[in-house]
Amino acid sequence: MSKHKKLISLLAGVSILSMLFIGVSVCQAAEQVSLSFWSGYPEMEPVFNKAVKDYQKLHPNVNIDVSTYKLREVERKLAVSIPTRTGPDIFQRMPYIGHRFVEAGYIQPLPPELDALLRSKVFTPYHVDFASDKGKTYALPMFQGVEVMFWNKTMFAEAGLTHAPTTWEELIDYSKKLVKFDAAGNMVRSGISLRLSGSGSGVTEKWWFWLWPAGGTIVEKTPSGKYHSGYNNQAGRDALKLYIDLLYKHNVDSYKVKHDAEAFALGATAMFTRESWVVGYISDHAPDLNYDAALLPKHRRWGTNINPENTYVTKKCKNLDVAFDFVKFMLKPEYGKLTLETSGWFPARRDIDYTSIFKEIPQFRAFVEFPKGYGAYGYPKIGAIDEVMTKLAERLIAAFMRKDLLDNPKGIDEVIEKAARETDNILKEAGLYGE
C-alpha cells in the first residue's frame, strides 16, 4: 500500500472514531435523568416547583419529581424507605432526623465544591456544625426556623405599652395588663398564648424557649461527647414555675381560649412565640392586623432557637452529580427570597439582600437582625432527641394542668426530677448517656 493510501485510510479511521465519540457524547448529553425529592413542607411547593421548572429549562433531560408530606408522615416514610434504598434521591429534614441516616451510612458526603460553599461566609459556623459528622459535611441548609415574639401593637398601645417584653419580669407585667375578661369573669383574650397541648415534641420545643434563657436546655453535651438531661436544675424548675404562675397565679392564659397563630389572627391573644411562617399566616387570615415581631425576652441569658432544614442526597441516588447540582441550584438567592415571600420561612444563607422585602414586611427584621450577645441553640444531632422531646412533652402537658403546683416547689421538683430520669434512661438505652 502506498503512503498516500495509508494516509487516506488513517484519516478515514480517525474520522469514524471522531464520529463515534461525538455520537456517544450526544447520547450522554441527552440521557434522561430522573430524581426524586421529598420534603415535609407543603407550603414550600411553589419554591420547589419554580426551581425545578427553571432547572429543567437549562437541563431538558432531567426530570425531578417533588413530593411534599406533613412532617410526621415524611419522617415515617424516610425511616422505612432509606434503609431499604427505596426512598428519595434528595430529601429535606432537620439535622436530628437527617443525622440518623448519616450515622447509618445512607447519606452521600458533600462534594468539594459544595463543602466549600457550606464553609464559606454564605453560611455560619452554626450551620456547618449542624451539617457535619466526624469532619465531613453531608447537607446544605435551605431554610430555617427562628423563634420570635409576635405582639399585637394595637392591644399594647391600649394598655399603655410601647414595645414587646424584653425580660421575664416585663413579660409577666405586660401579660397581666393585656389579658381581658368579660362581665362574667370569663377570659376572652389571653395576655400571652402558651403552648399547653399538642402532639409530638412541639410542646417541649415551645417550653425550651423559656428553659434556655433560664440557663438550661433539654439535653446537655458532656466533655466525653455523651449527653444527659439539661433541665434537672434551677432553670428547669423556673421554666415550669413560669408556666404555672402565668396560668394559675396571674391568670393570663387559659385552656378555655384559643391558642397559637389562630388566636393571634383572631385577636384572642396579645402575644405568643413562633417562627416566621406566622407572617404568611397573618397575611392570609388577618391582613389588617397591626402587629410586630421582636426578640425573645431575656432572663439569665438571651437567645433564640434556630433549626436549619437541611437538604441531603442519599447514597441510593444513581446521578449524584446532577442531584448535588440541583441542590446547589435551589440555594440561589432568588429562591431564598421566594421562600420568604411565599412560605414565610427564612433562608439559611446570610448573603441575601432583603431590603425590598423589609420595606413591605418589617416584621421579618426580628428574624435576622440579632444584637451582640444574642445566642442561638438547636436540636442536638442525636436520633434519640425526638423520643426525649416527645416523652417530655407528655409529662409537661400533664404538669401544666396541675393547679396544685402553684406555690409548690416540692411538687415542681418531683415533676422535673421524674422527667429528667426518663430522659436519661432514653439516652442510656441509645448508648448516648454520660455524666
Secondary structure, 3 states (H helix, E strand, C coil): CCHHHHHHHHHHHHHHHHHHHHHHHHHHHHCCEEEEEEECCHHHHHHHHHHHHHHHHHCCCEEEEEEECCHHHHHHHHHHHCCCCCCCCEEEECHHHHHHHHHCCCECCCCHHHHHHHHCCCCCHHHHHCCEECCEECCEEEEEEECEEEEEHHHHHHCCCCCCCCEHHHHHHHHHHHCEECCCCCEEEECCECCCCCCCCHHHHHHHHHHHHHCCCCEEECCCCCEEECCCCHHHHHHHHHHHHHHHHCCCCCCCCCCHHHHHHHCCECEEEECCHHHHHHHHHCCCCCEEEECCCECCCCEEEEEEEEEEEECCCCCHHHHHHHHHHHCCHHHHHHHHHHHCCEECCCCCCCHHHHHHCHHHHHHCCCCCCCEEECCCCCCCHHHHHHHHHHHHHHHHCCHHHCCCHHHHHHHHHHHHHHHHHHHHHCCCECC
